[in-house]
Amino acid sequence: MTDQVAEALPAEQAEVKPKKVWLTAFILCFFILLADGIDIAFLAYSLTSLKAEFNLTTVQVGAIGSWSLVGGVIGGLVGGWACDRFGRVKVIVFYMILASTLSCTLGFVDSYYQFIIIRSIAAIGLGSLYIACNTLMSEYVPTKYRTTVLATLMTGFTLGSLCATLLAGWIIPEYGWRMLYWITILPIVLAFLLYFLVPEPDSWQRSRELKRQQTLNPSSQVKKQNPYMVILRDKNHRWMFMLWILSAGALQFGYAGLSNWLPAYLESDLGIKFKEMTTYMVGTFLIMIFAKVVAGVLADRFGRRALFAFGTIGTALFLPIVIYFNTPTNILWLMLIFGFLYGMPFAINATYMTESFPTSIRGTAVSGAFNIGRIGAVFAPLTIGYFAHGGSIGTGLLVMAVAYFVCGVIPALLIKDRLYDPQKVD
């Protein structure tokens, strides 16, 4: 049937897209994820300013991050289904426009509740871009180089965090936190470039045509089905879906807590001045970028499972060392080592997940598992906020270490490498 579908499509759709097309897609997705990373990181660096301006408690500050994650869950779940239904490119374009417009609006709010509401809706866009961009690129890049390319793609997100650190260190002391959000309107141009320069992947187009022909064929027994029901009715898909919900949930719980509170931990618990803290975070992000590229190359050579487990479990074991054994003279070196381990999991996660499901349900399955797992992560910033209210931010960060350990153990024991090729219609 797949061959028949390929013949039914126009010749230019059945052919593999020229290399320059996927390179264009890579460049644009790289900068989209960079903008995504900047936007998300801006929240962490503006928390102290928001707390002072709106006279917030630490629990209220943590709630901002949690409500942002709620928006991300909604956007990711709807976005994954939309990727399969309408196309990867169209979904990225829509969510990029939504996120840029609303994030810019945050610079004009005059109350805590206005900020939470608008940020939560903006996060609907921000939360979908990671999965949508990685799904798009996984269907353009050959299996042999897929993790290397996708890991390099994910350095865009980390580079965004680095850029956000530099921008926050310059803008907040001079111009205040509102300026951070005003400049988030600029990346909207990337959405329009992607729409006009990058076509949908061939595998998605063939899969869509296959579904259309099966639906229109009177002799076909195939009926239009909810993709989530397709996943849940198949034993193998259901099992894989549940495993990734647990692993992705633990990963995002740990990541959400650390990304929201690590700068505040360095500044508040360790007494590091704001500009010095941003210098430490810059070093951490730089080593994370290096770690992601290295992890991608090694994962293509030695397998996704081994490198993913090493990064997650390594992060879990090293975080207590950062908390209990830091001194003014070694904290920078501890942060660099931590950044290397911390940077590895997200470099491999996207490839590992997209190769766990067939093309017809890939967007729904990956975004579903990723974002259902994210529901638990909603409570991560609040968890650390609770510990910070009663004592130390560092105590809350140790809970994140447990989450990283769980995240690594599940795939290490139960999820195999390369179950499906994203460039084929399975």
C-alpha positions, 0 to 999 in steps of 0.5 A: 500500500505504501508503494501505491501511495508513493505512486499516487503522489506527485513526483516532486512529493515522492522524492527525497527533499534536496539537502538544502531544504532540510538544512534550511529547516534545521537553521530555522528550527535551530533559531526557533528553539533558541528563541524558545529557550530565551523566552522560557529562561527569561522567566527564571531571571525575572522571578526576583524582580517580579517578587519585589514589584508585586510583593510575592511570597516564594510560593507565589513565585513558584506558582508562576512557573507551575502555571506556565507548565500547565500552559505548556502541557495543554499546548503540547497535547493539542500541538502533537495531535495537530502535527499529525492532523495538519502538518509539522510546519503549520503547527510550528508557525502557529505556535511561534506566532502565539508565543511571541505575541503574548510574551511581548504582552507580558511587558505591559502587565500591571498585576501578578494575576495578569502576568500568570494568565498571559504567561500561561497562554503564551506557554501553550505556544512555547510548550509545543515547539520542542516536540514539533521542531524535533519531529519535523527534523527527525523526518528529514534527517537520515537515521545514521546522523539523526541524533547528532543533528537533533542534538545539535538542534537542541543546542539552540535551546541551550544557546537560548538560555545562554543568550537569556542569561547575557541579556538579563544580566545587561537589561534588568539592572539597566532597563528593568524586567519588562524590557526582557519581554518586549524583545520577545516579539522579534522572533516572530519573523522566523515563523513566516520564513519557515512557512514559505521556505520549508515544505512538510516532510515526505513521510508525513505527506505519504502517511496522510495520503495513505490515510486518505485513500484508506478512508475513501476506499469503499473496500477498506476496513480502515476507519478514521480513528482517534490517534490516542485510541490507536495507541492505546489499543495496540499493546506495544504502542500502549506499553511504549507510551506509558514508559515514555510518560513516566520517563519524560515526566521525571525528566521534566519534573527535574528540569523544570525545578532546576531551570526555574530555581538554580539561578535563585539558589546561587543568588540567595542560598550561596550569596552570589551577586547577580552579575557574578551568578549570571557569569556562572550560568553562562559557563554552565550553558556553554558546557551544556552546548558542548555536552549536547553535541558530544552526546549526539555524536556518541549516541549515533555511534554507541546507541541512544539508551546508554548515553541517555542513562549516563546523562540522567543518572549522572545528573542525579548523582552529581547534584548532591555534590553541588549542594553539599560540597560547594565552596566559593573556590570550587562552585564554578568547577562544580557547575561546569561538571554539572552542566555537562551531565545536565546537558546530555539527556535533552540532546538524546531524548527527542531522537530516542522518543521519535524512533519509538513510534511509527509515522502515523501516530508519531506526533500524537504519541511523542507529544502525548507522552512528553506532555502528559509526563509534564503534568507532574512537572507542574508541581516541581517549581512549587515543590522547591518553593515550598522547601525554600519557604521553610528553609533552603532552596538546595533541599528542594533541588535534591528532590529533582535529583531523585526525578533524574534518577527515575528518568534514567533507570526506566529507559535503561531497563525497558526501552530499546533503540531505533524501533522505527525509522522516522523517514519511512511510513511504517 
